[in-house]
């Protein structure tokens, strides 16, 4: 009987075969934008998409667009440092509408804020520790935690 493969290697191989590593990294830039650039800049910008190593960024005002031109090189450096790889080579700005910060309506999604029990958190950590990449670990951890909370909410 052959030894089962670790989940990490199966996920990594699947992502590689489906050519999803790049799109996942692109999504990470958009999903973690506030964390990457900070609240003041994130409140005036919105990453629209990443295509061919170019980040297309909506900006709230022409004055911000001008200021961001001066910050472009440091922004690219900051994004690539966050990703731990040179994914972004260029940023293109356009004047656009910035969506408001998304917050779940009070009361309707209160189950998201409720903590999980220690046993469930330990089980999640056992699986997440097998993933080599730290950013992928964070994303998978968040997905598992939200999934466990949603499952608990549906049962109740």
C-alpha positions, 0 to 999 in steps of 0.5 A: 500500500502506498503512503498517502500524499500530503495535502500541501503537495496535492494542492500545490500540484493542482494549482500548478496544473490548472495554472491558477497560481498566477490568478491566485496571486493577482486576487491576493493583491485585490483582496489584501489591498488595504493591508498592503497599502494602508487605510489612507491610500486604500480609501482613495484607490481601488484595484480593478484587476491585474493583467500581464503584470500590470495593476489597474488602479481606480483613483478617487481624484486627479490630485491623488492620481498625480501624487500616486505617479510619484509613489508608483515605484515604491507601491510596486516594491511594496506590493511585490514585497508583500507577495514575496515575488515580483508579480507587479511590473507596472501600475496604471491609474484611471479616475474612477469610483471607489466603493465604500468599505464593505462591512456586514450589516449589524445583526444579520452576520453576527455569527461571523464574529462569534469565536470557534471552539478550541478543538475546531481551531486546532484541527484547522491549524493541523491542516494549515501548517502543511501549506508551505507558503505563508500567504496561502496559509492565511487565506486557507485559514480564513476560508476554513474558519469562515466555513466552520462558522457558517456550518455551525450557524446553519446547524443552529 
